[in-house]
Amino acid sequence: MIGSIIWGIIGGAIVGYLGRLLLPGRQNISALTTVLVGIVAATLGGIIATWLGVGETRGIDWIRHFIQLVLAMIFVYIAAKVSASRHTAITPTQRTP
């Protein structure tokens, strides 16, 4: 059980960072957010792949990994947009002399 959790965190971190790497532009999100997004993307991607019947195949599960990467890219994009909107909403207005 604990081994599955640890491998889920490691796999999620890899998927999150690959999704961030493949997404064009700069994403101003933290490393923790990237790992959390990767964990969610890897979990949902595995569920979707199993639902489609391609979750467990002989050899490397390329379709499952592709689904996970696409989800990671989408979630990193959303997290970056949410983070950017938070930072712009908090900035104080400048006063003119």
C-alpha positions in Angstrom: 0.0 0.0 0.0 2.7 2.5 1.0 4.7 1.5 -2.0 1.8 2.3 -4.3 1.5 5.7 -2.8 5.2 6.4 -3.2 5.2 5.3 -6.8 2.1 7.3 -7.4 3.9 10.5 -6.1 7.0 9.7 -8.2 5.0 9.0 -11.3 2.8 12.0 -10.8 5.9 14.2 -10.4 7.4 12.9 -13.7 4.1 13.3 -15.5 3.6 16.8 -14.1 7.0 18.0 -15.1 6.8 16.4 -18.6 3.4 18.1 -19.1 5.0 21.4 -18.0 8.0 20.9 -20.3 5.8 20.1 -23.3 3.5 23.1 -22.7 4.8 26.1 -24.7 5.5 29.3 -22.8 6.3 30.0 -19.2 4.2 28.7 -16.4 4.5 30.6 -13.2 3.5 27.8 -10.8 5.3 26.2 -7.9 7.0 22.8 -7.9 4.4 21.5 -5.4 1.6 22.6 -7.7 3.3 20.8 -10.6 3.6 17.6 -8.7 0.0 17.8 -7.4 -1.2 18.4 -11.0 0.9 15.5 -12.2 -0.6 13.2 -9.6 -4.1 14.1 -10.5 -3.4 13.8 -14.2 -1.7 10.4 -13.8 -4.6 9.1 -11.7 -7.3 10.4 -14.0 -5.4 9.2 -17.1 -5.0 5.7 -15.6 -8.8 5.6 -14.9 -9.7 6.8 -18.4 -7.3 4.4 -20.0 -8.7 1.5 -18.0 -12.3 2.6 -18.9 -11.2 2.6 -22.6 -9.7 -0.8 -22.2 -6.1 0.2 -22.8 -4.9 0.6 -19.2 -3.0 -2.7 -19.1 -1.4 -3.9 -22.3 1.6 -6.0 -23.1 4.8 -4.0 -22.9 4.7 -0.3 -22.4 1.3 1.3 -22.0 1.8 4.1 -24.6 -1.8 5.1 -24.9 -2.2 5.4 -21.1 0.9 7.5 -20.8 -0.2 9.7 -23.7 -3.6 10.3 -22.0 -1.8 11.2 -18.8 0.6 13.6 -20.5 -2.3 15.4 -22.3 -4.2 15.7 -19.1 -1.1 17.0 -17.3 -0.6 19.7 -20.0 -4.2 20.8 -19.7 -4.1 20.9 -15.9 -0.7 22.8 -15.9 -2.2 25.3 -18.3 -5.3 25.7 -16.0 -3.1 26.0 -12.9 -0.9 28.6 -14.5 -3.9 30.7 -15.6 -5.4 30.5 -12.1 -2.1 31.4 -10.5 -1.7 34.4 -12.9 -5.2 35.7 -12.2 -4.5 35.5 -8.4 -1.3 37.4 -8.8 -2.8 40.2 -11.0 -5.8 40.6 -8.7 -3.6 41.1 -5.6 -1.2 43.7 -7.1 -1.8 47.2 -5.7 -2.5 50.0 -8.0 0.2 52.6 -8.5 -0.5 56.2 -7.6 0.6 58.9 -9.9 2.3 62.0 -8.3 
